């Protein structure tokens, strides 16, 4: 079986853009409070395995959030100048592909926290996923959806304390 490398490269580029890996500011905005929480919850000596788990988890969950956002806004984005060229809005990525990518990213994020062996972190991962997945809907119902997004972006803080202290 021969792999069509140009096709694979094109698909991976589209998925990278769908996850907004080409625009890392969102990752940094999500990561900054989480890293501070990891530092403070460990009294200045964080467990480096925990730090790497949270860094990778932040990248994966921010990416999952971008995918589900574009999936939810797939009918609006083609009509907005700022978003019309995104892969889903431009019709280059299907709904099924986006949903599979979202589920894959969420499952990878969940797998990352399993070595922590903390019931608190596992329990907090459920509302964290809910916040990430439901944010796109808040734009239709809340006057200030960015406040909801702020809660989602700050959810790494209680998870960091749970990871280091096994308590909140």
C-alpha positions in Angstrom: 0.0 0.0 0.0 1.4 3.4 -1.0 0.7 6.5 1.0 -0.2 9.6 -0.9 2.2 12.0 0.9 1.0 15.3 -0.7 -2.6 14.4 0.3 -1.6 13.4 3.8 0.5 16.6 4.1 -2.5 18.7 3.0 -4.9 17.0 5.4 -2.5 17.5 8.3 -2.1 21.1 7.4 -5.9 21.6 7.4 -6.2 19.8 10.8 -3.4 22.0 12.2 -5.2 25.1 11.0 -8.5 23.8 12.4 -6.9 23.3 15.8 -5.3 26.8 15.4 -1.8 25.5 16.1 -0.7 28.2 13.7 -2.0 30.8 16.2 -0.5 29.8 19.6 -1.6 32.9 21.6 -4.7 30.9 22.8 -2.5 28.2 24.1 -0.4 30.7 26.0 -3.4 32.4 27.4 -4.7 29.1 28.7 -1.3 27.9 29.8 -0.2 30.9 31.9 -2.7 30.6 34.8 -2.2 26.8 34.8 1.6 27.1 35.1 1.2 29.6 37.9 -1.2 27.2 39.7 1.2 24.4 39.2 4.0 26.5 40.7 1.9 27.7 43.7 0.3 24.4 44.4 3.7 22.7 44.7 5.1 25.5 46.9 7.7 26.3 44.2 8.8 22.8 43.4 6.5 21.4 40.8 6.6 17.8 39.7 8.0 18.1 36.2 6.0 15.1 34.9 2.9 16.9 36.1 4.0 20.1 34.4 4.5 18.3 31.1 1.1 16.5 31.4 -0.5 19.9 31.9 1.4 21.6 29.1 0.5 18.9 26.6 -3.1 18.7 28.0 -3.4 22.5 27.5 -2.4 22.2 23.9 -4.7 19.3 23.3 -7.7 20.9 25.0 -7.3 24.3 23.4 -7.1 22.5 20.1 -10.2 20.5 20.9 -12.0 23.7 21.8 -11.1 25.3 18.5 -12.3 22.3 16.6 -15.7 22.1 18.4 -16.0 25.9 18.0 -15.6 25.7 14.3 -17.9 22.7 14.1 -20.6 24.7 16.0 -20.1 27.8 13.9 -19.8 26.0 10.5 -22.9 27.8 9.2 -21.9 31.3 10.4 -18.1 31.3 9.7 -18.4 31.4 5.9 -20.2 34.7 6.2 -17.7 36.5 8.4 -14.6 38.0 6.9 -12.3 37.0 9.8 -13.4 33.3 9.7 -14.4 32.6 6.2 -11.1 31.0 5.3 -11.0 28.5 8.2 -10.9 24.9 7.0 -14.5 24.1 8.0 -15.9 27.4 6.8 -14.2 26.9 3.4 -15.6 23.3 3.1 -12.2 21.7 3.2 -12.8 19.7 6.4 -16.1 17.7 6.9 -18.3 17.7 10.0 -17.4 14.0 10.5 -13.6 14.8 10.3 -14.0 17.6 12.8 -16.0 15.5 15.2 -13.5 12.6 15.0 -10.7 15.1 15.6 -12.4 16.6 18.6 -13.1 13.2 20.2 -9.5 12.1 19.5 -8.1 15.2 21.1 -10.3 14.9 24.1 -9.4 11.2 24.6 -5.7 12.0 24.3 -6.2 14.7 26.9 -8.0 12.3 29.2 -5.3 9.6 28.7 -2.6 12.2 29.8 -4.2 12.6 33.2 -4.5 8.9 34.0 -0.9 8.6 35.3 -1.6 11.2 37.9 -3.8 8.7 39.7 -5.9 11.5 41.3 -9.7 11.1 41.6 -10.0 14.8 41.9 -8.2 15.5 38.6 -10.4 12.8 36.9 -13.5 14.3 38.4 -12.5 17.8 37.3 -11.8 16.6 33.8 -15.6 16.1 33.2 -16.6 19.7 33.8 -13.5 20.9 32.0 -14.6 19.0 28.9 -18.1 20.2 29.3 -16.9 23.8 29.4 -14.7 23.4 26.4 -17.5 21.7 24.4 -20.3 23.9 25.4 -18.6 27.3 25.0 -19.6 27.7 21.3 -23.3 27.4 22.3 -22.9 30.2 24.9 -22.4 32.7 22.0 -26.1 32.1 21.1 -27.5 32.4 24.6 -25.4 34.6 26.8 -24.7 38.3 26.5 -21.1 37.8 27.7 -19.9 34.5 26.4 -16.3 35.6 27.0 -17.0 35.3 30.8 -17.9 31.6 30.2 -14.7 31.2 28.2 -12.7 32.8 31.0 -14.0 30.1 33.4 -13.0 27.5 30.9 -9.5 29.1 30.5 -9.1 29.2 34.2 -10.1 25.6 34.8 -6.5 24.4 34.8 -6.1 26.2 38.2 -8.2 23.8 40.3 -6.9 20.9 38.3 -3.3 21.9 39.1 -4.1 22.0 42.8 -5.8 18.7 42.6 -2.8 17.1 40.8 -0.2 18.3 43.3 -2.3 18.2 46.5 -4.9 15.7 45.7 -7.3 18.2 47.1 -8.9 21.5 46.0 
